[in-house]
Structure formats: structure tokens, C-alpha cells
Amino acid sequence: MRSNRAKVRAVSVAATLPMLAGALALGIPAAHAADHPLRDLLAGTRPAWATAEADKGATSDGARVAARVYLAGKDAAGLAAYAKAVSDPDSASYGKYLTAKQAQARFGAAKAQVAAVKSWLTAAGLKVTGVTRHYVSVTGDVTAAEKAFGTQLHNFAKGSKTYRAPASAASVPQGLADAVLTVTGLDNAPHMATHDDQLPPPDTVFRNAGPFSSYYGSKTASTLPSAYGKKIPYAVKGYTGKQLRAAYGAGERTGKGVRVAITDAYASPTIAYDAGTYAKRNGDAAWKTGQLHQSLPATYTNTEDCGASGWYGEETLDVEAVHAVAPAADVTYVGAASCTDGDLLDALGKVVDNHLADIVSNSWGEVEAVQTPDLAAAYDQVFQLGAVEGIGFYFSSGDDGDEVASSGTKQVDSPANSAWVTAVGGTSLAVGKNDTYLWETGWGTDKAVLSADGKSWTDFPGAFTSGAGGGTSRTVAEPDYQQGVVPDALAKANSANGNRVVPDIAAIADPNTGFLVGQTQSSPDGKKQAYSEYRIGGTSLAAPTIAAVQALAQEARGKAIGFANPAIYAKYGSKVYHDVTDNPTGKGLAVARVDFVNGYDATGGLATSVRSLGKDSSLSAVKGYDDVTGVGTPASGYVESYRRR
């Protein structure tokens, strides 16, 4: 199994974050301080790791700084309030969306605000390098940055490295407090040094070894040891669109007339060929001329540090999964210039500013502790602007369960933790003969290898390998739509006041019951490139699957669904969801896998293992809402439940 969910590289890192506001929160408001009588502090701009104990002294005055001053707009509180009202099925304003032009006129920064921000920054000695609807970017030396933002920049030890950061929270002149949302870039951790305008070739080819099941249980591993008291099936070769559409109740809907956007970093140079070839080989409707679009930056950066070629598979999976489930939907891929927060925010902003789609699938993220409050505020502003335009954002919840194994700390992922996005969890899916939905478990995998004598599984059921991300946020308050649905044991796990719990909804993610994808890849020696197919999973699969199901639902509704969480939770407990649990059959569940040791052929040998299902770290899929699958997965009737009556 390869790494299935792309990681965003944060511009700054924090070990702990202050509480962010909940469903009506825009971000971090400026805080007044007695020692800055003519300035307003920007909370969250000093990272938690910039402590007195770690302080290594002042940064050189001549060192260069590149920062972004995010604009609060004319009516930040009004934006949050309208975003909530327009998304609430019980509100008189439900569905009364604004155009991108109307949203900008009502909530965007006024020309006078932008001019005042620019004047302040240039007066301090900084050079304005760009102005967008969302921010003013500047460069300059440390002396100018310290003058502009009313703080001292010092060097701080962080682990074995040293990074620059503000020694105290940044601030803005008091008259600009209503114009400035936050500033990013004053700290430079982690360092993103590599710049390259050329994208690398695709990764080395990856293939799955057989035997396979064509549907769940079609081929039994009769010569291998039993597990849970019975012979187990081989893993599926990879489900295709027909099987997923049947499992999630697509019916006759195709997503006709609906626009779906996908954001990732970089861009696969062979996506059009790969998507067309995959559809033809696997029974999906052929792509129509003009149905697949790409919106790409002029240049790319940080290709080595971000592992640019690894993102090609993300784009390929997302595009092919959306088309497989919603074959008539219009698909626009929006590639970011790199995997940094700033560039990914630019990609999201492009979707909103130009209203490129009503549904946006995002298969990337990072642990919550990495996302600082300044970045959280910038993300939430984009999500709220999308909500008032009728745009819904869907984010994968992560592939490392409670994140303890990967980070050492139990936590959720961001931006999936935002109260303004739909966080998509993951399942193991069993689709039987004739495309019959059998069951799902919460995605969580334990792995044990075949013993040397081939008669048993070593240390069965083995160690945890991967699972759907979920749990309780430490930084985001409980949104209104989760109240009364999410159990207090989850919502109040980190605070008596309640916090956001992830995910909201779920779909197929387990790579052992995964999706077949087709991609052009490099030969092991790097001399040739050719199209090949392999099975893949992760919540990188769940997010585009749910985005595609939402496209079907939007077709049924005949109007944009927008930010869907209030509607998703309003349907909780009804028959439109599969209520997923970890033990749907009452017995332990597992599949057998045979893999190429080198990842592409048998020359390096084969590895045989058993993969137990429904074993997600400390998280559990239980009856009702849970932090692995949320309210459940779409069942027959979900799509049509959005029809306006």
C-alpha cells in the first residue's frame, strides 16, 4: 500500500493552539493590549514554540521576510452570520446564495481598506508584491517587518533546528484593526527552500499482486490459514464506478449540470489521457469534450520538498473517482503551486473568487497541531465566502486514525477540523455479487504476516497500519449542527464547553477494499512511462466519492446544496444512511493480500499477509454517530432526499 493522502506543508508550526470560535466564528479577532495603546494585537501570530527558553537572540536586521496580510473585509461578523443562515435548512435565508461578485461587494475588503493597508506597509519600508481579494503580500528586511508589525523577530530553537518567529504577537495600527484579519509568514518554520519551475516525471510504477476477488468474497484464500475461525477472501482487485454507484444509491442520477472542483498541489502531465483510458477500460461513460478542465499556476515551487510527483496520483484518483460516481458532472482541477498552506489557500480562493464549482473535493491536510490560528482564520474566511455563494468544501479526515502512531499525540487533522467544511471519514466496503451492498466497517487495519512455515499468521491480528482519521478537536468549538447528534462523551472530551468532532460523513477508504485507479507511471529504471492500474484507498478516496455523491444529490435538488453539514445532520438517524459499525456481521472480518515486495513485480519476492477490518487505533465505529464514520455513509434514498418538494 502506498501513501494515500497528501500532506500539506504548513508555513508555521504550533504545539498548542488557543480555542477558535465555532459555527459563527470568522477567525481570530484582534485583541487590545494596554502596552500597545495605539495598536491592536493579532492573536495567534506568535507560534507556541517561540518560548523564552528557546530564544536564541534577535534575527539579523537584514534578513529577508515574505509575509501575507490577510484582509478582514467590510463585515466579518456579517459574513459568518450569512454563511450560517444560507446553509441552514430551517432558515428563511436557506439557499439564497450570492454570486461571487455580490459576495465580494458585500463582504470583501473596500478599496479604502486595501489602500490604507498598503500605505501602512510601504511606510514601514516593506514592498508590496501582490494584492488579491484575500491578502496583500509583502517582502522586505527584518527591520521593516518589525516596524510594520510592532514586534521583534528572533531566532528560536525548535527541535534540532532554528527558525525565525515573532518574540511577541504581531500588531497593527489601531485604525487598521477592522481591515486586517491576520498576518502569516513572520515565522519561517519549516523552511521551504527548493524552487523549481519544472515538474518531475511520474513516480515508479506500482502494482498489486494477485490473487484477487472481483467482488467481495468471490475468491477464497483456501490454501492460507484461517482468521477468526474461517477461511477468508482475497482482497478485491479494486472496485469500479458501477460498484460504488450501486453501494451508495446513485440510481439514475449522473451529476448532470453540476460542477465539481478538485484541489491538490501540482498537476499530472498525463491526466487527460489517464482519465480517458480508465473510463474506457472500466465501463464509465466517456469524457465529453470540455468536461475536464485544469486551472494551473504559472510556475511551481518546492517540488522536491513537497514530493511533487507523489501528488500526481492524488489528482488522478480524485478525477477518476468523481467521474466514476458522477459521470456527467463537469470537473475542474485546480492545482496549487506547491503544498504550502499559502499556495493551497490560493487554489481554494481561486475556486471561490471565480465560482468555478459548487462542490470542492480536497484530499490533503495535516495534523491539527501544525495549523496555527492565523492560518485557521484565513482558511475559515475562504470557506465562509464559499458558503454564501453556495459552494461546499469536502476534506478527507486523514489516514492515521487518532494520529498517536504518526505524531505521538491524539488529535484530528486540519482543515478537516474547520466548522465550515464537511469532513469525510472512511470505511471498509463489501460489495457482493451483482453489485449488492453487503456491509461496511469503520476503516482501521491490523496487519499480520504469514509465518515461515505457512501454517499461521504471525502475532495475529498484528499491528495497526492505517485507519480513518477522526476524534475531537482541541481548537475548534462545537458547531450548532453537531449539538444533539454528537454524544457528549466525544464533544466534551477536551472541554466542558464542547468541541468540533470529526468526521461528518464517510465513504469507502480502506485500500484492502479499495478503488481501481489508472495512471501513467515510470518504469523501475526510469526510462519508460506507461499506463497501468492498481488498487488504492485512503480518505483521499472517500472525499471525492462523497463529493461525487453530493453532485448526484445536487442534480436531484436542482439547485446548489452549498455548505452541506446542517442538511447532513438534519437527516441523521433516518434510513438514508448506512449506520456503520466495526462488527456488522457479528464475527471478525479480514482479507488476505499478496503483495510484490518491490512494489511492481515478483523479482523481489512476494509478501502474504492478513488484514483485519474495523480496527481503527483508539477510535470505534458504533451505532449512531461516531468519530470514524460520522453520521454514516449514503444509502439508497440519500441522493433523492435532497429533492425539493
Sequence and secondary structure as in RCSB ss.txt:
>XXXX:A:sequence
MRSNRAKVRAVSVAATLPMLAGALALGIPAAHAADHPLRDLLAGTRPAWATAEADKGATSDGARVAARVYLAGKD
AAGLAAYAKAVSDPDSASYGKYLTAKQAQARFGAAKAQVAAVKSWLTAAGLKVTGVTRHYVSVTGDVTAAEKAFG
TQLHNFAKGSKTYRAPASAASVPQGLADAVLTVTGLDNAPHMATHDDQLPPPDTVFRNAGPFSSYYGSKTASTLP
SAYGKKIPYAVKGYTGKQLRAAYGAGERTGKGVRVAITDAYASPTIAYDAGTYAKRNGDAAWKTGQLHQSLPATY
TNTEDCGASGWYGEETLDVEAVHAVAPAADVTYVGAASCTDGDLLDALGKVVDNHLADIVSNSWGEVEAVQTPDL
AAAYDQVFQLGAVEGIGFYFSSGDDGDEVASSGTKQVDSPANSAWVTAVGGTSLAVGKNDTYLWETGWGTDKAVL
SADGKSWTDFPGAFTSGAGGGTSRTVAEPDYQQGVVPDALAKANSANGNRVVPDIAAIADPNTGFLVGQTQSSPD
GKKQAYSEYRIGGTSLAAPTIAAVQALAQEARGKAIGFANPAIYAKYGSKVYHDVTDNPTGKGLAVARVDFVNGY
DATGGLATSVRSLGKDSSLSAVKGYDDVTGVGTPASGYVESYRRR
>XXXX:A:secstr
    SEE B SS  S    B  TT  S  EEE TT TTEEEETT S TT  TTTEEEE  TT EEEEEEEE  S 
HHHHHHHHHHHH TTSTTTT    HHHHHHHHS  HHHHHHHHHHHHHTT EEEEE SSEEEEEEEHHHHHHHHT
S EEEEEETTEEEEEESS  EEEGGGTTTEEEEE SS  S      SS     B     S  BSSTTSSB TTS 
 BTTB  BB BS B HHHHHHHTT TT   TT EEEEEEES  TTHHHHHHHHHHHTT     TTSEEEE  S  
  HHHHTTTHHHHHHHHHHHHHHHHSTTSEEEEEEESSSBHHHHHHHHHHHHHTT  SEEEE EEEEGGG  HHH
HHHHHHHHHHHHHHT EEEEE  SBTTSHHHHSS   EETTT TTSEEEEEEEEEE GGG EEEEEE EEEEEEB
 TTSSSBTTTT EEEEE   EEEEEEE  GGGTTTS HHHHTSS TT EEEE SEEEE  GGG EEEEEEEE TT
SS EEEEEEEE SHHHHHHHHHHHHHHHHHHHTS   S HHHHHHTTTSTTEE   S TTSS  EEEEEEETTSS
 GGG EEEEEEESS  TT    SSSBTTTBT EE TTTGGGG   
